[in-house]
Amino acid sequence: MEPLKLTIDTGAVTVDVYDADGSVIGQFRFNPADIDLATRYQRVMKELGQLEVPADAGSEEMLALTDKLKEQMNYLLNYSVSEGLFAKCNPLTLTGDGDFYVENVLDGIAGLINSQTSQRVERKRAKIRKATAKYHK
């Protein structure tokens, strides 16, 4: 007997991660319209706001902090994304603008969420307008 199978469109998308020079440095998958994302985002931002990088941190402390950041990103996006996001660059790496790499990642993800959510809402509105057009004549 063949095993049962259920295929559902979760709305998840695959995102390629590019370096500033245009080379692909990773890939991850998540659902930018997940309605629980806002709640998880607030929790992650609270958690990250409490994290500090001690000036005299040793390698063990830095590794623990890095692991914590990766866990938070996995939690935020509800997928295992840390390998795709941080395979080529540690979350605590300072970027050219002086921010931590993880800050740039969070800013980029926020932009993706806003863009994707707006597109999906507009597609839904278009379907509603089309379905109700005959009643507006």
C-alpha positions in Angstrom: 0.0 0.0 0.0 1.3 3.4 -1.0 1.7 5.9 2.0 -0.8 8.7 2.2 0.5 12.1 1.1 -0.9 15.6 1.7 0.5 18.4 -0.4 -0.4 22.0 0.8 0.8 25.4 -0.4 2.1 27.0 2.8 3.1 30.2 1.0 6.7 29.6 1.7 9.3 31.1 -0.7 12.9 30.3 -1.3 15.2 33.3 -1.1 18.7 33.5 -2.5 21.1 35.6 -0.4 23.6 37.7 -2.4 26.8 39.5 -1.4 27.1 43.1 -2.4 29.2 42.0 -5.4 26.3 39.9 -6.7 27.6 36.5 -5.8 25.2 34.0 -4.1 26.3 33.3 -0.6 23.4 31.3 0.7 19.7 30.4 0.4 16.8 30.0 2.9 13.1 29.3 2.9 10.3 30.9 4.9 6.8 32.2 4.7 6.8 36.0 4.6 3.1 36.2 5.2 3.0 33.9 8.2 0.6 35.7 10.6 2.7 34.5 13.6 5.8 36.2 12.2 5.0 39.6 13.9 4.7 37.9 17.3 8.0 36.0 16.8 9.7 39.2 15.5 8.8 41.1 18.7 10.1 38.2 20.9 13.3 38.0 18.9 13.9 41.8 19.0 13.4 41.7 22.8 15.8 38.8 23.1 18.4 40.5 20.8 18.0 43.7 22.7 19.2 41.9 25.9 22.3 40.4 24.2 25.6 42.1 24.7 28.9 41.5 23.1 31.4 41.9 26.0 34.6 43.8 24.9 36.7 41.1 26.5 34.7 38.1 25.2 36.6 35.0 24.6 36.1 32.5 21.7 33.7 30.3 23.8 31.5 33.3 24.6 31.5 34.5 21.0 30.6 31.0 19.8 27.7 30.8 22.4 26.5 34.2 21.3 26.7 33.2 17.6 24.7 30.0 18.3 22.1 32.1 20.2 21.7 34.5 17.2 21.3 31.5 14.8 18.7 30.0 17.0 16.8 33.3 17.1 16.8 33.5 13.3 15.5 29.9 13.0 12.8 30.8 15.5 11.9 34.0 13.8 11.4 32.5 10.4 10.1 29.2 11.7 12.4 27.3 9.4 16.0 26.2 9.7 17.5 29.2 8.0 20.8 29.9 9.9 22.9 27.7 7.6 21.7 29.4 4.5 22.1 32.9 6.0 25.3 32.5 7.9 27.3 29.8 5.9 29.7 32.5 4.5 29.5 35.1 7.2 29.2 34.9 11.0 26.3 36.9 12.4 28.7 39.0 14.4 30.9 40.0 11.5 31.2 43.7 11.1 30.1 44.9 7.6 31.3 47.8 5.6 28.8 50.1 7.2 29.9 49.1 10.7 26.8 47.1 11.5 26.8 43.5 12.5 26.0 41.2 9.6 22.9 39.9 11.5 21.5 43.5 11.6 21.7 43.7 7.8 20.1 40.3 7.5 17.2 41.4 9.8 16.7 44.6 7.8 16.7 42.7 4.5 14.2 40.2 5.9 11.9 43.0 7.1 12.0 44.4 3.5 11.1 41.0 2.0 8.2 40.6 4.5 6.8 44.0 3.6 7.1 43.5 -0.1 5.7 40.0 -0.2 2.8 40.8 2.2 1.8 43.8 0.1 1.9 41.7 -3.1 -0.2 39.0 -1.6 -2.8 41.4 -0.1 -3.1 43.1 -3.5 -3.6 39.7 -5.3 -6.3 38.9 -2.8 -8.0 42.2 -3.3 -7.9 41.7 -7.1 -9.6 38.4 -6.7 -12.3 39.9 -4.5 -12.9 42.8 -6.9 -13.2 40.3 -9.8 -15.6 38.1 -7.9 -17.8 41.0 -6.8 -17.6 43.2 -9.9 -21.0 42.1 -11.2 -22.6 43.4 -8.0 -21.1 46.9 -8.4 -22.7 47.8 -11.7 
